[in-house]
């Protein structure tokens, strides 16, 4: 069983600690996505699992075996990189087989594994081509084929789709999910794209500044973000925030009040969070008035940006709406969709 377990894993470069005591357990066969902004430490964490970076402190176990000091080649993991890392002078078949050839795998076994990988990835008609004759998506499939033939315990993906155009990224997301379901291997996938993270992962690991902010199922993280950072990073457009005062079961901001049914938050200063899609235009029950600055019509929905109570604010409305800049929109929010965070530290309180 290829479970990945990280216990108090830390990484320092000289005297600067960049990974701060990460604890993570990914069960066998799960697809875990590590997501966060550039520089948060997610790729460094992945490289430590692969053995490409030394661990300063803590331990890493794969399938119950402590691999903290084990060489990359002996960890039985396969890594798919952002830049494909293909050999331009070799054919697709040779690129896929290269690692097996280095290991001295018998030719018949190499042929069997390459043909199986080509079949899974629909590369059968491309095996004699060189990388320069392939599209970006085809090159990425070749890189995944090279990982598949190793028959690893764990697949590691380091932002593999970031060099592809938007349409191809959607296609390749589906390909990688299909591949995961077909092979059933444990996967650890790194991305800065929260849409990729939400749509691909069984488990979401949200990182910020070398710390893990939250671990959970994608919808759990979306619906109950543990901090204002998670709330603003997961979800597009991001969550709106307002400074509020909590008293009893009410949140007060400006001259308005919102009931906090179902919330049990301490009284005092707080940050109130409302997702853009949880606001509706309703003059009768409006608790906010949005001064419109910009409108993004997207066909299936309309994104409206503006200012409310001196704070930037965004609302996402289903369908087509003919709203113009400088209009004022009366907005209502339902109490079950409100989020409360500590005003000082940004941690969830309700």
N, C-alpha and C positions, 0 to 999 in steps of 0.2 A: 504493500500500500504506500503510494508516494505522497504522503502528507508532508507539507513544508511547515517547519516550525522555527520561528525566530524568537529568541529569548534575550531581552535587554540588549539588542544589537546596537553598537555605537561605532561611529567612524569619525576619525580626526585626521586632518591634514596639518602636519606640524602641531601647533597648539590650538588650532581652531576645530572645534567639534561641529560636524555638519549633519550627523545623524545622532539623535538624542534618545537612546534607550527604546528602540522599537520592539514591541511584542506583537507577533502575528502568527496565526495558525490557519493554514489553508488545507482543508480536508482533501483526501484523494478524489480526483475526478472533478474538482471544482474549478471554476474559471474566476480568478481574482484579478481585479483591475486596480492598480495603484494610480491615483490621479492627483494632480496638483499643478500649480503654476511652475514655470521655468525656474530652476534653481532651488526647488524645495527638497531635493535629495532623492527623488523617486528612482532615477536612473542609477545613482550610486547604490541604492539599496538593491536593485536588481543585479547589478554587477557583483555585489558581495554574495548574493545567492549563487551566481554563476561561478564564483571563484576568481573573477577578474579584478577584484579589489580585495585587499586584506581587511579583516574585521579587527577593529581596535579593541573592542570588548564585546562580551556576549557570545552567543552560540547560534549556529544554524544547523538544523537537522533535516534531512530528506529521507523519507521512508524509515524514520526511526534511527538513522545512522548519523552520527555527528560528523559533518563535513566541513566544519569551520576552518580547519587547516589542510583540507584535501585539495589536490590539484584539480583544475577545471576539467581535465580529460577524464578524471576518475569519479566525477559526480553523477554521471549519467543524466546530464541535462543538455538540452539543445536550445540555442539562442538564435532568434531572428532579429536582425538589426534594421535600423532605419535606412541605411544606405545600401542594403542588399548584400554588399561584400562578395560579389561574383567575380570569378576570374575571366577577364575578357577574351583570353585566347582559347578557352575551353568551351566545348559544346554544353548545351543544357544537361545532357546525360552525364557528362564528365563532371560538371559543377555539382550535380546532385550526389554523384558517387565519390567525390574527392576524399571526404573524410573517411569513408569505408576503405578506400584504397590505401590510405596512410596507415590504417589499422591492420592491413593485411587480410582483410575479409576475402574469402574465396570468391572467384569471379561469378560463379553461378548464383551465389547468395546476393552479391551486389546487383546482378541483373534482375533478380526477383524483387528486391527491395525498390530499385529504381522504377521498375515497371508498375509496382503497386502504388508508389508515390505519384507517378505520372498519371495513373488512372484516377486516383483520388482528386488530383488537382487539375485534371483536364489538360495535361501537357503532352499527351501522346504524340501529337503531330509536330511537336516543337523540339524533340529531343536532340536533333542534329543541328539546330541553329546555334549561333553565338549570341551572347547577351545583347550586343549592339543591334541585333535584328528583332528584339523583343520590345513590347510596350512596357511602361512602368508596372502595370498590374501583372503582366506575365513574368517580369523579373522578380517581383515580390513572391509570386507563386513558386518560382524556382528556389528562392531562398527558403521558403517553407518546406519544399520538397527535400532540400538538403537536411533540414531538421528532422523530417519524418523518417527518413531512412535510418537514422541512428536509433530509432525505437527507444526514445528516452523515457525516463520516469517523469520528467518535468519539462514542459515547454516554457521558455522565457521570451517575451516579446518586448523589444525596446522601441516604442513609438514607430511601429512598422509602416504605418499608413501616412505619416506626415509629409512625405514627398509626392503624394498622389493628389490629383485634382478632386474636387468635391464629389462629383458623381462616382468616380472610381473608388473613393473611400467608402461610400455606401455599399457598393458591390463587394469590396474586399472585407468589410465588416461581416457581411453575411457568409462569405467564404470561410473566414476564420472561425465563426461560430459553428458552421456546418462541420468543419474539420475537427473542432473540439468535440462535438457530439459524436462524430463517427469514431474517433480514436479513443475517447474517454480518458485521456491523460490529464494530469493536473497542469494547470496553466497559470502563469503570473504575467500580467500584461501591464505595461507602463504607458501612460498617455497624459498629455496636458488637456486633451479635448474631452469636456464633460459629457458631450453627446455620445461619443464612443464609450465612455465609461458607463453611462446609464444603460445603453442598449446592449452591451456585450457581456457585462459581468454578472456572475452569481453573487459575488462579494465585492463591495466597494471599499477601498482603503484610501481615505482622503488625507493627503499630507500637506503640511504647511511649515516652512522653515526648519525642516529636519525632524519635525514631530508628527505623529499620527494624530489627527484631529478627531477622526471617527472611523469605525469599521462597522459595516452592516450591509444588508441587502439594498440594492439600488433604490427601491421605492421607500424603504424605511429611512434611508439617509435623506431622501428628498422630502418626505413628509414630516420627519422629526429631526431636522439638522441639529447637531450638538452645539453649534456655535454660529456666531454671525459670519465667520469666515466660510464655514461649510454652506450656510444658507445663501451666501452671495456667490459662491463658486459653482455650486450644483444648482442648475436651473438656468434657462435662457429664455427671456431676459432674467437677470438676477432678482432676488427678493428686494423689496422696498423696505426701508427702515425709517422709523420716526422715534424721536425722543419722547418718552411718555412718563407719566406718574401713575403708579398702581396704588389703588386704594380699595380695599375690600375685593369685590369681583368686578371692578371697573378699571379701564385704562383711560387716563385723561391726557389729552394733547391739544394744545391751543385752547379753544373754548368748546372742544368736542369731547364726548365720552363714548366709549365702546364697552359693551358688556363682555365679560370674560367667562362665559358659561363653560364649565368643565375645567377651568384653570384653577390652580391652587398656588398662586405666586405670592411671595412676600411683598408687603407694602413698601413703597419707595420708588426711586428712580429706576427706570428700565428702558430697554430698547424694544420697540414694537415692530414686528416683521409681518409683512403682507406680500404674498406672491402676486405678480401682475395678473395672472389668470384668475385670481380669487377676488377680483374687484368687478363690480358691475355699475353701469350707468343707471342711476335711479334717483331722481330729484326728491322723491318722497322720503327716503330713508338715508340720504347722503350724510356721510360723516366727514367727507373730504371734498375739496373742490380743486380740481387739477387745471392749472393754467397751461394750455397746450403750447409746446414749443416746436415739436416735429412729429410727423405722422409717417409710419412705414406700412403701406398697404401690401399685404402678401397673399391676397386672394382668399385662402382659407381662413385667415385671421388678419387683424389689424393691430399693429403695435403703436401705441401712443406714448410719447415722451413729453414730460413737462415738469412743473414745479408744484408741490403742495406743501403748505406750512414751511416754506423756505427750504425745502429739501427736494433733491432730484427725485422724480417719481415716474414710474412706467406702468401702463395698464395694457393687458393683452385681451382684446375683444374678439370673439369668434365671428367669422364672416367679414363682409365688406361694410365699412362705415365711412361716410363722407364727412370726415372731421377735418377742420382746417386749423393751422396755427393761429394762436391768439384767442381761440374759443376757450370757454370754461366748461369743464365736465364735472357734474355732480356724481361722486363715486360712493358706493356703499360696499361694506365688507361684512361677511358673516363671522360670528365669533368663533365657530369651530375651525376656521381657517387662519386664525391669528397665532403668531408665535411670539413668545416673550424671552428676552435675553437679558442677562445681567449687564447693567449699563457700563460697569467698569471693565470687566474682563471678557464680555461677549459670550459667556457660556449660557446654555439654555436653562431657563428657570420655569417655563410653562408652555 
